[in-house]
Each structure stands twice: as structure tokens, then as C-alpha cells.
Amino acid sequence: MAPANGSLNAIESFLSQKRIAMVGISHERHHISTQLFEELSRQGYEVLPVNPNVPEILGQRCFARVQDIQPAPDAALLLTSPAVTNSVVRDCAEAGITRIWMFRGGGQGSVSAEAVEFCREHGIELVPGECPLMFLPPVRHVHRVHRFFSKITGHYPRRLKIESPTT
């Protein structure tokens, strides 16, 4: 069974996608979501902001729902409250998104047990927790320290062995 915080395989799979919806992004300039948006953009990702209450983020059109993005994004990074996450994972499934990352920088973050179960039941590859800045090279500042402590305490995601079928 995968660790509660997801596998390194799922994290690498998510980060290998280049078109990512960022759901729940804030309009506040110094919010972690805008920092993530800027870093992902700097690293060559096409980041598609989703927030029904904001017409644009950092000069880019903001979508009201993931279903409004055409063609559908390859993945979705959720920065929503757990209650909102429950409906957003359903929106993602409807839009055909098969990779979801529920952000967690501290506390519960976006993670919801109900949403995690929905993703598992619908074959959606999931990272239920963690901050992408711990995995985007180069890992900087506080994220490097956080990653270090995650590793020494045994909370860092592990790579799952993929078993090949026998012939």
C-alpha cells in the first residue's frame, strides 16, 4: 500500500505533465499559491489558474471551473479547502483529468478523505499532500529543510516498485 502522502512515482508522474490547472489560486500576490504559480511557470509549465471569484491572476485569464479549460489540462493542483476539494475532484473527473495533487504545506491542506477515496475509486493518480516546491529542482530555502526533515523522519514519499506481469 502507498504511504499516506503518496508515492514518489505519483509525484514524478504529476510533475512530468506540462499543462496543469491550479485550482483555488489566490489573488493575493504573496500567497503560496501565487508563488507556486510563478515557479511552475518559470520552469516551463503551462499553468492554468482556476478561481471562480477572480477574472485574472498575474495577467493571465482565470477560469471559473476546470471544465471550462479546453483542451483539458493534463493534471490539477488543488489549493482548496477540504470541503471544496470534494467537489473539485468530481469536476476534474468530469473534465478527464487523471492526475491530481492535493496541496498540503502544513495542517490538513486540501486533503479530504472523501476526495482521496473518490480518486482511488475512479483511477485518478493522486498525490494526497505535500508541497510541490519540495520536489521541483532546485529545491530552495525552507523547502530544502522541510525535505531534509521529511527524509530523516521517514515521511518522505517512497518509490513504489512496479511489478511486471509474468509471462
TAVENSUL-V467636 format. One record per helix or strand of 3 or more residues. SS is the DSSP state (A for helix, B for strand). FROM is the first residue (numbers start at 1). TO is the last residue. If there is no record, write none. Layout:
ss:from:to
SS:FROM:TO
SS:FROM:TO
//
This chain:
ss:from:to
A:8:15
B:19:23
A:32:42
B:46:50
A:66:68
B:75:78
A:82:95
B:99:102
A:113:121
B:125:128
A:132:134
A:141:152
//
